[in-house]
């Protein structure tokens, strides 16, 4: 039994197709098939039911795959140990970032990070929280930046910063004249929301639910981007809530529509996420230090009340 054979098994289990799995492993399909067959012969079991389309794991195959994930992850740790011993901070690093954080945070730290750590080859993807959890669990992401807490047994969370919610309230809205907002002022029925699947949307709904009942059927106007929510709000279609960092680059005219909350300000906790196996910790530590140092100058809020990103 070899690590390579287990790696091939995991690829087929994920792709449910030998040809696609071979492509992801950068080997020929006959080579991959032969190695898996050798493993099955050695164990005297069938890992895959090849009669099914797409290919499925047998019952014992499911148990083998579960253990293979642990073994392959642990094998990666050996290179990690060597890298840390040599003080090497480099190599490929796959990072996921949720859509409501990506456009504001990434430009703030990326240039500094790649200049400070030129040997790290960053691969960055914009992903939803659910996609991030799945990919970290399956070993397809090294780390991610998302709103927390997520309460997932496979994932560790390391807080980067707390980002307050800010009201964006256009003229003629009932709350426009209020200098400071209270959470009890919010009415979900005149709130513009992001589309389902965004954890910031769930945070806003949780914030409003804490004080008011609402009718789910009245969630009519939703958008995939915060920029669109601002434009719709400017058209008089309702108010919205923005993450604080999104307010920094608004025009002076738009900033007149910003309304901050009385303390403790409702806020989201933003963290660096990684697998509990703690692979590539030297890179994770480096990223945490760079982002924390930069963000400290942008967000001075301390007295905050964390709103959960989990749907209630």
C-alpha positions as CSV (number, residue, x, y, z in Angstrom):
1,X,0.0,0.0,0.0
2,X,1.4,3.4,-0.9
3,X,0.5,7.0,-0.3
4,X,0.1,7.5,-4.1
5,X,-2.4,4.7,-4.3
6,X,-4.5,6.3,-1.5
7,X,-4.2,9.7,-3.3
8,X,-5.6,8.1,-6.4
9,X,-8.5,6.5,-4.5
10,X,-9.4,9.9,-3.0
11,X,-9.4,11.5,-6.5
12,X,-11.7,8.8,-7.9
13,X,-14.0,9.1,-4.9
14,X,-14.3,12.8,-5.5
15,X,-14.6,12.8,-9.3
16,X,-16.7,9.6,-9.5
17,X,-14.9,9.0,-12.8
18,X,-11.5,7.3,-13.5
19,X,-10.6,9.5,-16.5
20,X,-11.4,12.8,-14.6
21,X,-9.5,11.6,-11.6
22,X,-6.5,10.8,-13.7
23,X,-6.5,14.3,-15.1
24,X,-6.6,15.9,-11.7
25,X,-3.6,13.7,-10.6
26,X,-1.7,14.4,-13.8
27,X,-1.3,10.7,-14.7
28,X,-2.7,8.5,-17.5
29,X,-6.0,6.8,-16.8
30,X,-4.5,3.2,-17.2
31,X,-1.8,4.1,-14.6
32,X,-4.3,5.3,-12.1
33,X,-6.6,2.3,-12.7
34,X,-3.8,-0.2,-12.3
35,X,-2.6,1.3,-9.0
36,X,-6.1,1.2,-7.6
37,X,-6.7,-2.3,-8.8
38,X,-3.4,-3.3,-7.1
39,X,-4.6,-1.9,-3.9
40,X,-7.9,-3.7,-4.1
41,X,-6.1,-6.9,-4.8
42,X,-3.8,-6.4,-1.8
43,X,-6.7,-5.7,0.5
44,X,-8.9,-8.3,-1.2
45,X,-11.9,-5.9,-1.4
46,X,-13.6,-3.7,-4.0
47,X,-13.3,-0.1,-3.1
48,X,-15.5,1.1,-6.0
49,X,-18.6,-0.3,-7.6
50,X,-17.7,0.1,-11.2
51,X,-21.1,-1.1,-12.4
52,X,-22.7,2.2,-11.2
53,X,-22.7,5.3,-13.3
54,X,-21.3,7.5,-11.9
55,X,-18.9,5.2,-10.0
56,X,-19.8,4.7,-6.4
57,X,-17.9,3.7,-3.3
58,X,-18.7,0.3,-1.8
59,X,-19.6,0.2,1.9
60,X,-16.1,-0.8,2.8
61,X,-14.8,1.7,0.3
62,X,-16.4,4.5,2.2
63,X,-14.5,3.5,5.4
64,X,-11.2,3.2,3.4
65,X,-11.7,6.7,1.9
66,X,-12.3,8.1,5.4
67,X,-9.1,6.7,6.7
68,X,-7.2,7.5,3.5
69,X,-8.0,11.2,4.0
70,X,-6.3,11.1,7.4
71,X,-3.3,9.2,6.1
72,X,-2.7,11.5,3.1
73,X,-3.1,14.6,5.2
74,X,-0.6,13.3,7.8
75,X,1.8,12.5,4.9
76,X,1.7,16.2,3.9
77,X,2.7,17.1,7.5
78,X,6.2,15.6,6.9
79,X,7.0,18.2,4.3
80,X,5.5,20.8,6.7
81,X,7.9,19.7,9.4
82,X,10.8,20.0,7.1
83,X,9.7,23.4,5.8
84,X,9.3,24.7,9.4
85,X,12.7,23.3,10.4
86,X,14.4,25.1,7.5
87,X,12.4,28.3,8.2
88,X,11.0,28.0,4.7
89,X,7.8,30.0,4.0
90,X,6.7,29.2,0.5
91,X,5.0,26.9,-1.9
92,X,1.4,26.8,-3.1
93,X,-1.2,28.1,-0.8
94,X,-4.9,27.9,-1.7
95,X,-7.1,30.6,0.0
96,X,-10.8,31.0,-0.2
97,X,-12.6,34.3,0.7
98,X,-16.3,35.0,0.9
99,X,-17.8,37.6,-1.5
100,X,-18.6,40.2,1.1
101,X,-15.0,40.3,2.3
102,X,-13.0,39.7,-0.9
103,X,-13.4,43.1,-2.6
104,X,-12.5,45.2,0.4
105,X,-9.9,43.1,2.4
106,X,-7.9,41.6,-0.5
107,X,-6.6,44.9,-1.9
108,X,-5.6,46.0,1.6
109,X,-3.2,43.1,2.3
110,X,-2.4,41.3,-1.0
111,X,0.4,43.5,-2.2
112,X,2.1,43.7,1.1
113,X,1.8,39.9,1.6
114,X,3.3,38.9,-1.7
115,X,6.1,41.4,-1.4
116,X,7.0,40.1,2.1
117,X,6.6,36.4,1.1
118,X,7.6,36.1,-2.5
119,X,8.1,32.3,-2.4
120,X,4.4,31.7,-1.6
121,X,2.3,31.0,-4.7
122,X,-1.2,32.2,-3.7
123,X,-4.3,30.7,-5.4
124,X,-7.3,32.8,-4.3
125,X,-10.9,31.9,-4.9
126,X,-14.1,33.8,-4.1
127,X,-16.4,31.2,-2.5
128,X,-19.5,31.0,-0.3
129,X,-19.1,29.9,3.3
130,X,-20.7,26.5,2.6
131,X,-18.2,26.0,-0.3
132,X,-15.3,27.0,2.0
133,X,-16.3,24.5,4.7
134,X,-16.6,21.7,2.2
135,X,-13.3,22.4,0.5
136,X,-11.3,22.8,3.7
137,X,-12.8,19.5,5.0
138,X,-11.9,17.7,1.7
139,X,-8.4,19.2,1.7
140,X,-8.9,21.4,-1.4
141,X,-8.3,24.7,0.5
142,X,-5.4,25.4,2.9
143,X,-7.2,28.3,4.5
144,X,-10.1,30.8,4.1
145,X,-11.3,34.1,5.3
146,X,-15.0,34.2,6.4
147,X,-17.4,35.4,9.0
148,X,-17.4,33.3,12.2
149,X,-18.2,31.5,14.5
150,X,-19.1,28.5,12.3
151,X,-19.0,25.8,14.9
152,X,-17.6,23.2,12.6
153,X,-15.7,20.3,14.2
154,X,-13.2,20.0,11.3
155,X,-12.2,23.7,11.2
156,X,-10.2,25.9,13.5
157,X,-11.0,29.6,13.6
158,X,-8.4,32.4,14.3
159,X,-10.0,35.8,14.7
160,X,-8.6,38.6,12.4
161,X,-10.9,41.5,13.3
162,X,-14.4,42.6,14.2
163,X,-16.3,44.5,11.5
164,X,-19.3,46.6,12.5
165,X,-22.5,46.8,10.5
166,X,-23.3,50.3,9.2
167,X,-26.8,51.5,8.1
168,X,-27.1,52.9,4.6
169,X,-30.3,55.0,4.7
170,X,-31.3,57.3,1.8
171,X,-33.3,60.5,2.1
172,X,-37.0,60.1,2.6
173,X,-36.5,56.9,4.6
174,X,-38.1,56.9,8.0
175,X,-34.7,56.5,9.7
176,X,-32.7,59.0,7.7
177,X,-32.9,61.8,10.3
178,X,-31.7,59.6,13.1
179,X,-28.1,60.4,14.1
180,X,-27.4,57.0,15.6
181,X,-29.2,53.7,15.1
182,X,-30.4,51.1,17.6
183,X,-30.9,47.5,16.5
184,X,-34.5,47.9,17.7
185,X,-35.0,50.5,14.9
186,X,-34.6,47.9,12.2
187,X,-37.5,46.6,10.2
188,X,-36.7,43.6,8.1
189,X,-39.6,44.3,5.7
190,X,-38.0,47.5,4.4
191,X,-34.4,46.0,4.3
192,X,-32.6,45.3,1.1
193,X,-30.8,42.0,1.4
194,X,-28.2,39.9,-0.4
195,X,-29.3,36.8,-2.1
196,X,-29.6,33.5,-0.1
197,X,-26.3,31.8,0.4
198,X,-24.5,34.9,1.7
199,X,-23.6,34.7,5.4
200,X,-23.8,38.5,5.7
201,X,-27.5,38.2,4.7
202,X,-28.0,35.6,7.5
203,X,-26.3,38.0,9.9
204,X,-28.7,40.9,9.0
205,X,-31.7,38.6,9.3
206,X,-30.5,37.3,12.7
207,X,-30.0,40.9,13.9
208,X,-33.5,41.9,12.9
209,X,-35.1,38.7,14.1
210,X,-33.7,39.3,17.6
211,X,-36.2,42.2,18.0
212,X,-39.0,41.8,15.5
213,X,-41.2,39.2,14.0
214,X,-41.4,39.3,10.2
215,X,-43.0,37.7,7.2
216,X,-40.6,35.6,5.1
217,X,-42.9,36.2,2.0
218,X,-42.0,39.9,2.1
219,X,-38.3,39.3,1.2
220,X,-38.9,40.4,-2.4
221,X,-35.9,42.5,-3.3
222,X,-32.5,40.7,-3.1
223,X,-29.2,41.2,-4.9
224,X,-26.0,39.3,-5.4
225,X,-23.8,42.3,-4.6
226,X,-23.5,45.0,-2.0
227,X,-22.9,47.6,-4.7
228,X,-26.3,46.8,-6.3
229,X,-28.0,47.1,-2.8
230,X,-26.6,50.6,-2.5
231,X,-27.9,51.6,-5.9
232,X,-31.3,50.1,-5.2
233,X,-31.4,52.0,-1.9
234,X,-30.5,55.2,-3.7
235,X,-33.6,54.7,-5.8
236,X,-35.7,54.8,-2.7
237,X,-36.4,51.0,-2.6
238,X,-35.4,50.6,1.1
239,X,-32.4,50.8,3.4
240,X,-29.6,48.3,3.7
241,X,-26.7,47.4,6.1
242,X,-23.1,47.4,4.9
243,X,-19.9,45.9,6.4
244,X,-17.8,48.8,7.7
245,X,-14.9,48.3,5.2
246,X,-17.4,48.7,2.3
247,X,-18.1,52.3,3.5
248,X,-14.5,53.5,3.3
249,X,-14.5,53.9,-0.5
250,X,-17.9,55.4,-0.9
251,X,-18.3,58.8,-2.5
252,X,-18.8,61.8,-0.3
253,X,-22.4,62.0,-1.4
254,X,-23.1,58.3,-0.5
255,X,-21.3,58.8,2.9
256,X,-24.1,61.2,3.9
257,X,-26.4,58.2,3.9
258,X,-24.3,56.3,6.4
259,X,-25.7,55.8,9.9
260,X,-23.7,54.2,12.7
261,X,-25.1,52.2,15.6
262,X,-25.0,53.1,19.2
263,X,-22.5,51.0,21.1
264,X,-22.2,48.1,21.4
265,X,-22.3,48.1,17.6
266,X,-23.6,45.0,15.9
267,X,-20.6,43.5,14.1
268,X,-19.4,40.4,12.3
269,X,-16.4,38.4,13.5
270,X,-14.0,37.8,10.6
271,X,-11.5,34.9,11.0
272,X,-8.9,32.9,9.2
273,X,-10.1,29.3,8.9
274,X,-8.0,26.2,8.4
275,X,-8.3,22.4,8.9
276,X,-7.9,21.0,12.4
277,X,-4.9,19.0,11.1
278,X,-3.0,22.4,11.1
279,X,-1.1,22.0,7.9
280,X,1.0,24.9,6.5
281,X,0.8,26.7,9.8
282,X,3.9,28.8,9.0
283,X,2.0,30.4,6.1
284,X,-1.2,30.7,8.1
285,X,0.7,32.5,10.8
286,X,2.3,34.8,8.3
287,X,-1.0,35.7,6.7
288,X,-2.6,36.3,10.1
289,X,0.2,38.7,11.1
290,X,0.0,40.7,7.9
291,X,-3.8,41.1,7.8
292,X,-4.0,41.9,11.6
293,X,-1.3,44.5,11.3
294,X,-3.0,46.2,8.3
295,X,-6.5,46.1,9.6
296,X,-5.6,47.5,12.9
297,X,-5.3,50.9,11.3
298,X,-8.6,50.7,9.5
299,X,-11.0,49.5,12.1
300,X,-10.8,51.2,15.5
301,X,-14.1,49.8,16.9
302,X,-13.8,47.9,20.1
303,X,-17.2,47.9,21.8
304,X,-19.1,45.5,19.5
305,X,-21.8,42.8,19.8
306,X,-21.0,39.8,17.5
307,X,-23.9,38.7,15.2
308,X,-23.8,35.1,14.2
309,X,-23.4,34.3,10.5
310,X,-25.2,31.0,10.9
311,X,-28.9,31.0,9.7
312,X,-31.3,30.7,12.6
